[in-house]
């Protein structure tokens, strides 16, 4: 049985994705008077103005090419081209290419696209039809760059991998001129501010500023960092500057008047410069790269070099560990393989922070630069954070891959902290084979507990960095420490060793309290401090849950088929959510001990964290730069928390895009298998059970005492007739209020009694008569259950011959009671109705042989049922008395 996606979590959006390998586009909106920047991020297009970001639409696959004109943004994936309007709606789709599109050029009312098979198609934007198609021979002219020269009507300039250039008139489909080129592949073409002048970037790192009207080279520049990836000219602000990007992330700025290198901006990006654009009329340069960074540089300082004015950046290498920071559920701390620790806001990206890269010596790191930094610390593998006292001292402690020293970090200052924590015996020499493997911070923020690969567990003061003790004589465990946890009151420290032991230590005295052996070697532990529940993941892909109060394993789960990467608890401690290398994310319900949700993702989740407010689950994945948010459906819709069947097959869920997603509604013809199905309890769970009715006691308990109650409630004087009409609507007597229809209201009441009314048979009487022949007593019983005590007495009085009844109807009533005793339901009603019947008609019953025979059968049935019930009652009372009095 398969269910679509996850029943518990809905895709929401991704955090920390800002740029990819696709060059950005800049377009001017004349009505708004603003420049808008379009950036392709995975399957989405982000649109920025000066201060805000707007998520655009999402395409089915990753965007490979991007372009823009005055009104539309063009984005392609594979062999399909789409046009966006208002940054959101796909208004045009162009299908006709057989291979992946890699070049785009808007061209007035047309857009030109070139695919990797060397086919150039000119599309009519509005009609979505092909205007022209040109096939080039790959051997002689493989198109690698595309440009519409300024003021050249209907003409495009094409660059090739062979180094030649061609100028085409696409209206007449004619080749106008072939440029011999420079014998090197053309990587980029850019229009210079001067008419007829084009900058040509070559694979060798040469930049040729060429006049295409006279086929003359005006100037040449050489860049030593590999092929030219992007070129841009600074225009209209009096500085003739050309910027060129390189595959290593450096930018060179050339003075076109002096014809020389003006300055270099090294490490502008940690990967190749994908796109680079000067904002027209302003000293601003916008760059983006595959390192997930988008930067705006301003040139306002001496020497012509730029400084970062504004930036949006995430991890340039995949995150390895993510955890929510604080209790408001608004910040997620993330450690990446790029060595940085960053904070991402779930509210708005303007609140994002980068705490920087870990370094042995920060001053030396700054001098050496990004690429040559030998002081950089390896990536963080585990960290713990606490908001208590974070404004007074460092509130984050982290251990690094294969490194013995743990670092502290300051969230408020957004930088690395003051202390480096490592055992004193290693202060002079650093062993290669020893490293910190696990870390935790106390809820008060005062102490950090660090576990080592040697089995040592040390405590440090977070404010001073002083070593405060060690658990065990030499080592806490014989094997490497796989996890450490401190409880919420700083009473216990729990450590897990690779040899298969879990140990409980007194936090202050460092004494061993308890040790228990596990079924196999643990791979990690996670403590839910509020409930005192410890989750333990094992190397054999199973999970156990241990209660730290009783120190017993209370739950064991199995079902993953790969290494368990991470675990997280829901805020109330009811769910344990786990991720594994088998690409599944599973939710286990701890009270019932069952798997309640499971879904698959494209790439395995390496880290999971659940919001302290319970609204989102965040995940980080293998080879993915983003942090993905999943909304908790149980907060806003009915969700079934029933256990999944043994044959359940999880379905693949596409990871969230950068646009917030809406929950997909199930269509009417589909079975809503992931919604809560309302359970209606049957009248009787099993035929062998004796069950009572759901009626209130007032309906049946006082049936035998009605005459006493009537005497007590008898009015002392007759009721007075109201002088004026009542302000309320008159109702009929009965338990269920019903209004008197207008035709029944008469101003003049007749004092003549209609004797025909007295002779009428009641509904109950008629149903009993019918039941004599059909033997179906459900209808009279349901009618009797709907009546009040007084009406029941009236109905039962009317069964006797002197009340207008008959012996057959009395016999029918007794059979109805017999049916109730046979079916063993409405047991207390059967007792009450029979008791009232006997009280009213005892004289007639004793004189009629048929009725006496029926009564003797009923007596035997009653005795049988009551003996069985009494035995059960006595047994339950004995057990209850023992439980209350015995010392357990």
N, C-alpha and C positions, 0 to 999 in steps of 0.2 A: 504494500500500500504506500503510495507516495502522496505527499502534500506539497502544493506549490510554495516554495520558499520556506520562510520561518513563520511559525504561528505566533512567536513571542516578540520578535524584533523586526522592525521595518527599516529599509534603507533610508538614511537621512541625507548626510552630505559628508564631504571630505575636508579636513583641515590641513593646512601647511603645504598646499600645492599652489605655486605661483607662476612657474614658467617651465617650458620644456625645450626641446631641441629645435622647434619651429620658430623662425624669425617673427618678431612682432610686427604689427602694422600700425601706422599713425594716420588718422584722418581728421579733417577739419569740418566741424559742423557749423555752417554759416548762420543758421537761425539761433543756435545757442551761443555762438561766438566762442566756442571752446574746441580744443584738440582732444580727441578721444583715442585711447590706446587699446588695441585689441591683442590679446595674448592667448595662444592655444595652450590649454592645460589638459592633457589626456584627451578625453572625449568632449570637453567643454571649451567654450570661448569666454574669457573674462574681458570685460570692457571697463577701462579706468578713465576717469578724468583726473583733474589735479588732486582731488582729495578722497574720492570714494571709488569703490569697486562695485560693479554690477555683474552678477553671474548671468551668463547668456544661456542659450539653449545647449542641449546635449545631443551628440550624434551617436550612432550605434557603435562606432569604433574610434580608435585614437586618431586625432586630426594629424595629417601629414603635411598640409600646405595651407597657407593663410594669405589673403589679400583683401584690400578694401578700396572702394571708391567713395564718392561723396555721400551716397545713400545706403549702400549695402556692404556687408562683410561677407566675403567668400571663403568657405572652408571646404577642404576635400579630405576624404578618407578612401583609401584603396583607389577604385576607378570611378568614384562618384563625387560630384561637385554640388555643394548646397550654397544657397544665398540666404543670409539672415537679414531681416529688417527689424528695426527698433531693438536690436541686440538679442531678441528673444525668438521671433517666429521664423521658421524656415519657409520662405515665400517661393523659392524656386529650387528645382532639382534638375541637374543636367547629367544625363546618362548616355554614354556612347563610347567612352574609352574602354579599351580591352585590358589595359595595364594600369598600374598605380600612377596617379598624377603627381608630378614633383615640381612643376613650375606654374605659377598663375600670374596673369597680368590683366587688370581691368582696363578697358579701352573704350571710353565713351559709352555708347549704347551696347557695347559688346564686352565679352570677357574671353581672354585667350588662355587655354590650358595646354600643357605639354606633358605627355606621360613618358615612362621609362622605356617604352618601345619606340620612342622618337616620333610619335604622332602628335601633330599640332592641330588643335581644333579651335575655331573661332565660333563662339556661341552668341546668339541674340539673347540679351538678358531677359527681356519681357516675354518673348514667345517660347523660350527654352529650346529653340531649334538650332541646328548646326548651320552656320553661315558659310563656313569654309573648313576644309580639312586638307592638311599638307603632310605627306609622309616623307621623312628624311631618311637617307641611307646611313645607318649607324657607322659604317666603315669609313665614310668620307666626312660626315657632318653629324655628330651626336650632340644634340642641343643640351647645353649645360647652364645657360644664362639667358635672360629675357628682359628687354627694356623697350619702352616707348620713348624715343628721344623727344624732348620738349620742342614744340612748334612744328614737328614733322607730321603733317597730316596723313592719316591712314597708314603710317609706316611703323614698323617694329624692327629692332636690332636684335639679332640672335648671336650668342656666343657658343662655341663648341668645345668639346674635349680635345679636338685636333688642333685648336688654337686659332682657327680662322673665324671671321665674323661675317655675317650676311645681313644686308638691309633689304627688307621685303615691303612691298605695297600689298596690304591684305585685301584692299578693295578690288584691285585688278588681278590679284594673285600673281604678281610678277616679282622676280628677284631683280632688284635695282642695282646692287653693287656687292661685290665680295671683297673683304679686307683680308690680306694675306696673313695678318696676325704676327705672332712672335714665336711660333713653334712650341708654345706651352698651353696647356688646357686653361680655358677661361673659367674662373670660379664665380665671379660676380661682375655685374655691370651697374654703374650708378651715374645718373645725370648730374653734371656739374651745374653751378649757378649760371654759368655763361652758356649761351645758346651754341649749339653744334659741338659742345665739348662733353666728352664722356670719360669716366674713370673706369679702367678695365683692371680687375684683380686677377692675378694668375696663380697657378698652383705652386710656382716657385717662390712666391712671396713678393714678386714684383708688382708694382702698381703703375700702369701706363695712363697718363692723362692725354687723351687723343682727340684731335679735331676730326670728326667724321665727315665734315663737308669737303675738306681738302685732303683727307687721309694723311694727316700729319701728326706726329707725336710731339706734344708740347713739352712734357717733362716726364721723367722716370724716377721712381722711388724703389728702394729695396728694403724689405722687412725680413728679419732673420729668424722669425718664429714659425715658419711653415706657410702653407697656403693662406691666401687672403679669404676670410670668411664673410666679412661685411665691410662696406665703405659708406661714409656719410660726410656731407659737406655742411659746414657752419655757414648759414646764409643770413643776409639782410641785417646783421648787427655790426658790420664794419671789420670783421676779422676773417680774412681768407684762410680758413683752416680746413684741412681734410683729416678725418679720423679713419683708421683702418683696424679691423679686428683680426685676431689670430686664433688658431686652434688651442693654444695653451692658456688663453684667458687674458693676455696682455692687449693693451690698446696703444697704438702709436699715433701721435698727432703731428701733422706736417704743415709747415708754413708755406703756402703756395706762392707768396710774393718773394720770399727769400729762397724758395725751393730747397728747403732743408728740414731736417727733423727738429721739431720744436720741443717736444717732451714725450715721456713714456708714462703710461699708467699701468704698472705691472700688477698682476693678480686682481684685475678688476672683477674677474670671475674665476672660479676654480676649474671650470671646463671651457670649451670653445665658446667664443662670442657668437651667439646665433644671430642676433639682430642688433642693429645699432642705428639710431636716428637722432639727428639734431632737430630740436623743435624750431620751426621757422620763426625768425625774428627774435629769438631768445637764446641766451647763453646756456642752454640746457641740452644735455645728451642723454638719451634713454638707451639702456642696454639690457639685453636678457640673454640667458644661457641655459644649458641643460643642467646646471647646478642648482636649479629651482630658485633662482634669484632674479629679481627685476629691480633695476637701480636707475635713479635719476641723478646725473652728475651736473654740478653747476660750476662754471668757469668764472670765478670772481676773485681769484687770488693771483699773486705774482707768479711769473714763470709760465703762465698759460696752462698749468695742470688743473685738473678738476677734483672736486671733493664730492662725497656722497651727500646729496641734499635730502633724498627720500629713498626708501627702499622697502621692498617686500621680499622676504626670503624665508625658506623653510630648510629642511635638511637637504644637503647635497648628496648624502648617501642614506640608505634605508634606516629608519629608527629600529632600535633593538629592544628598548624597554620604555613603556609608557605607564604613568600613574597619575591619577587625579591629585591635585594639590589643594589642600584646604577642604572646608566642609560645604562651600557654596556651589560646588559642581561647575565652576566657570573656567578653571585653568587646568590644563593637562601638561605635566612635565614630560619631556621626551628626550631620551638619550639616543644619539645616532651613531652609525659607523663612521661618520665624518669627524667624530671626536667632540662634537658640540653637545651642550645641554640647552634645550629650548623650552619655552613655555608657550602653549597655544591656547588662545581664548576661544571658548565655544560661543561667546556672545558676538564679538566683532574682531576682525583681524588687526584693528588698530591697537588692541590691547596685547598683541603678541610680544614676547620678549625673547631675546637671545642672551643666555648667560655666558656665551662664548665657548672657547675651546680650552680643554685642560692643558696646563703647561707646568713643567718643572720649574722654570724660571720665566716669569712673564716679560721681564724687560728684555732678556735675550731673544725671546720668541718674536717680540715686536721688531727688533733690529733685523732679524734674519728674514722675515717675511714668510708668506704662507707656504711656498714650495720648498724652501731650504731649511725649514724649522726642524732642528734635531731635538729641541726641548719639548715638543708636543707630546702629551700623554696619549696612550692608546685609548680606544673607545671605551665608554662606560658600559659595564655588563649588568650592574645592579645598583640601585640607589634607593634611598628612603628619605622622605621629607616630612616635616611637621611645621605647622604654622605657629604653634605656641613659642613665644620669644623670638620669632624670626626677625622682628624689628630691633632686637637687642644684640643678637649674634647669629651666626650661620645656622640655617635650619635644614640644610640638605647635606647628606653624606653619601658618597659614591665610591664604588670600587671599580678598578679598570682591568681590562683584559690582560691577563698574564703579568700583572703589576702588584707589587707587595704593598705599596702605599695607597691609602684611601684619602680622597680629597673631600674638603667641605666646600659648600657653595652658598652664596648669599642671594636669596630671591629678591630682597628689597633693592640691593645694589646692582642686581643683574650681573654678577661677576663671580669668579672663583673666590672661595673664602680664604681665611687667614691661616688655616691649619692643614698640615699634612700628617695623617695618622698612620703610624706604623710601630711595631714593637721596638723597644729600646735596643735589644741585642742586634738588630739589623741597621742601626743608625750609621755605622761606619762602612759596612760592606752590604751590598744588595745581592742576595742569592738569586740565581736565574730561575730555579725550579720552584720557588715558593711564591704564591700570590694570594691576594684576598679574594674570597669566593662569595661571601654572603654578608649582608649588612642590614641593620635595623636601627631605628631611632626611637627613643622613648616618647610616650604621648605628651610628656611635659617639655620635650625639646632639649633636655639637659645632657643626656647621655647617648652615645652611639655604641652599639655592640657589633663587633666585626669578627667574622669567622674566616679562618685561613685554610689553605689547601693542606697544611700539616696537621690539622685537627685542633689548632689553638683557637680559643675564643677570648677576645679582649674587650674591655670596656674603657671608653675614653670620655672625658668631659668635653662637651661641644663648645663651651665658652672659652676655655683655656687651652684645650687640646691635650691636657695632661692625661697620662695613662692611669686608670683607676682600678686596675686589677685584672685577674685572669681566672677563668673557670677551669677547675681541675688542677692537679699538681703541676704537670707540664703541659699536657694537652687535654682538651675536653673529650675528644674522640680519637680513635685509632686511625680512622680514615679521614678523607677531606670533608670539610664542613659543606653540607649541601643547602643549609638554610638556618637562619636564626630568627627568633621572634621574641618580643617582650610584651607581656600582658598589659592591660590598660592601667593597672594600679602600681606598676613597677614592683610586683611581688615575685614574679617568675620570669625566668629566661628559658626558652625552649630551643634546643639545638638538635639538628639532624645530621648524622654522619653517614658517609658512604658505606661504612661497614654494616649498616642496617639497624642502627640504634637511634631511638629518640630519648633525649635526656631532659629532665626538668631540674633547674637550678634556682636556688634562692638568689634574687637579684643582688641584694646588698651583701649578704654573708658569703656568697659564692659557693655555698654547700650544695652537694648533689642531693636532691629530694627523691627523685624517682627515675628509673630507667626502664624502658620497655623495648623488646626486640620486635622488629617489623618483619613482614613476610618476605620482602626483598629490599634492595638498595633504593633509598628515596632519591628523587631527582630534584625536589624542591618542596618547600612548605609555605603556607600562607595562613596567617592568623586573623580571624575576625574578632577584634578586641571587644566589641560590645557584647557578643554572645558567648565568648570563650570557646569558639569552635576553630579547630585547626585542620586545614586541608593539606593532605600529603599526596604528592604525585610520585609514582614509582617508575623505575627503569623498565618494568615489564608492562607499561602502558595502563596500569590500573590506578585508581584514586581511592584513598581512604579518608574518612573524616573522624577526627579524634576530639572528644570532649575533654578540655583541660581540667575540669572540675573533678570528674570521676577517673580521668586518665585512661579511659577505655575507648577502643575504636567502635564508633556507633554506626557507621555506614561504610560500605565498600562498593565502589562502582567499577564496572569494566565495560568496554565497548569501543575504546579508541584502538586504532591499528597503527599507531606511529608514536614517536616520542611526544610527550606532553610538554608543550612550550610554556604555557602560562595558565594561571587560574585567577578568578576573581569572585568575590562574594557580592550578592545584592546587599543593599544597606541594612535590610532587616535580618540578614543571615539565613533566609529561607532557601535561596538558590545558590548553587555553586556552578559557575560557568567556566568551561575549560576549552582550550584550543590545542590542537595537535598537528603534527606533521602530515597526518592523513587528510589535511585540508578541511576538517570538520570543526564546527563550534557547537558544543553541546551544553545544555542547561539541565542540571540535576536538581530535583526538588528534595531537600533534606528531610522534611517531616515525613513524606511518604516513601522516600528512598527510591524514587523512580526517575527515569529520563523523561522530561516533559517537552523538550524542544531540541531539534538538531537540524543543522543546515550545512551545506558545503560552500566553499569559496574557491575562486580560481587559484590563488596562491595562499599557502598556509599562514595562519595568524601567528606571529612570533610573540606577541604580547597583547594582553587584554586588561582593561580596567573598567569598572562600573562606577558611574557617578554616585557620589554620596547622597544625592537627592533622588536617585533611582530613575532619572528620566532618560539617560543615554548609556549605551555600552560603546566603548571606544576600542578599536583594534588597529594594530600595526602588522603589516604583512611582509613576507619574503620579497626582496627586490622591489619594494614599493616605497616611494618617498612620502606618501600621505598617511594621515591618521584618520581612520574612517569612523563615523558616528552612526550608530544604529539606535533608533528611538524605541523605547519600551512600550509596546502596544497595550500592555495591561493597564497603563495609566489613563488611556483615553478610549478604550473599546473593550467589548467582551472578548475574553481570551480563554480558550479551553486549557486547563492545567491537568487534563487527564494524562495518565502514562501513555507513552507511545508504544504501539504493539511491537512484538519481537521481530516481525518481518518488515518493519518500517524502513523505507529507502529514502534517505535525505535527498533533496533536490538542490541543484546549483543555484546560488544567488549571485547576481552581478553586484560588484562592489559599488557603493554610493558614488555619485559624481559630485562635482563642486557645486551643483545647483541643489537647493533643498528639494527633496522628493516628497510627493504626496503619496499617501497610502493607496494602493490599488484596490478598488472596490470589487467584490465578487459579483459577477453578473447573476441575474435572477435564475437562469437555467442551470447554473453550476451549484453543486452542493457546498454549502459553507462549512467545510470540514474544519477550518481553523477558528470558527467562532464558537462561543459557548452555546450548547444546546440545553434549553430549559428542561429540567427534569421534573416530571409530574409523578408524584408518589401514588402507587396504586392503592386501592382501598384495603387490600390484604396482600401482604408480601408473600405468604405461603399458606396453602390450604391447611397444613397441620398446626399452624399457629392460632392461638386464641387472641383475637384483636378486639379493641374497643372502638367506639365511634369517636368522631372528632367534635361531637356536640358539647356545648358547655353544660356544667352540672345543673344549672338552673332549669334546664329543659326537662330533666328526668329525675333528679334526686328527691324532689319534694312531692312526687305524685301521690304517695300514700298519705301525706299530711295536708292535702289541699283543703279539707273541711276546716281544720284548725286555723290555717292561714286565712281562709275567708272570714272566719269569726273575728280574728284579730283585726283584719282590714275593713270590717263592716263600718260604714259611716255612722256617726252619732245622729245626724239629721239628714234628711233628703237633700240632694244637690239643688241649688237654686238656678232657675233659668235665667241666662244673661238678658239684661234689658235691651241691649243693642246687639247688632250682628257681630260675630267674632272677627277679629282682625286677621286670624290665620285661616288657611284653607282647610275645610273639614276633611278628615281622613276616615277610612274604614278601620274597624278594630282588628288587631292582629299584630304579630311580631314584625312583619315587613310592612312599613308604612305605604299605604296606597290611597290616592286622593279619590274623593267621591266625584263621579262624573256630574256635570251640570244638570242632566236630566233627572238625577236621583234626588236633587234638592227640591223640596216642596215647602212652600210658605205655610200652607195649611195642612196640619197633620190630622189624619182620620183616626177616630177612636174605635172604628169597627175592625175587629181582628179577622183576617182572611185565613180560615181554617185549612185552605188548600196548601198554604205555605208549609204548615206543620207536617203534612203528609209526604213532603218531598224527601227523597233519599239523598244522603250526602255523597260526595265523591269517593270518600274512603269506603263507604258501604258498597257502592257500585263496583269498586275495584276488587273488594273481597268476594263479591258474588261472581265476578268474572274469573277470579283465581281458582274457584272450585272446579271449573271445567278445564282451565289451561294449566293449572298448577304453577303459575308464575306469580311470585309474591313480591317481586321487586317494586312494582308501582305502588301498592298500598303501603309498603314500608317507607319508601321515600316520601310519600305524602304525610305519613305520621311523624317522620323526623322533622318536617318543616313546620309542624304545629307547636303552639305553646302548651304549657301544662293544663290550663283550663279547657282549651279546645280538645286536648287528648281525652280528658275525662268525659266531656260531652259526647265525643265520638264513641268511646267504649260503653257508655250508658245506653247509647242508641242501638247497640247490638242485640240487647235482650228483647224478647217478644213484647213486654209491657212498654218498651221505649220505641216500638215501631220496627223491631228487628225480627230475627228468626233464628232457629236452632242451627240451620245450615251455615249462616254467616258466623255464628259463634264458633262452630267447628272450623270454619275457614280461618278465623283469627288464631285459633290454637295451632293449626297447621303452619301458619306464618311464623309463629314463635318456634315451632319445631324446625322449620327451614333455617332460621337464624342460628339455632344451636347446632344443626348439622354442619353448616358452613363455618361455624366458629367465628363469626364476626358480629359487631355491634352487641357484644356480650352483656354490657351493663344495661343497654336498652331493653334487651330481651327480658332481663330480670325485673326491671322497673315496670314494663308494660304488663308482664304476666302477674306481678304482685297486685297492681291496680285492678286488673281484670278479675282476679280471684276475690278481691275485697268487695267489688261491686256485685258479682254474680255468683257468689258461693252457694246460695240457696238453690238456684236453677241448676247449677253444675252438678250438685249432689243428687238431684232427682232424675237426671238424664243419663241412661247407660252409654249412649254413643260418646257423649262428652267426657264421661268418666274414663272410658277406655282410652281416649286421646290424651287425657291428663296423666294416666298411669305411664304412657309412653314417654311423655315429656318429663315426668319425674325421674325416670331412669337415665334419660339423656343428661338432665341437669346434674344428677349425682355423679355421673361419670366425668363430665367436664370439670366439675368443681373439685373432685378428688385430685385430678391431674394438676389443676392450677394450684391447689393448696400445697401440694408437694413441692412445686417449683418455688412458691413464695417462701415456704419454710427453709428451703435450701439457701435461697438468696439472703434471707435474714440471718442465717447462721454464719455465712461467709462474711457478711457486712459487720456483724458483731465481733467476729474474730479479728478482722482487719482493724477495727477501732480500738480493741483492747490489747491485742498481742504486741509485744515489743519486737519490732523488725530490726 
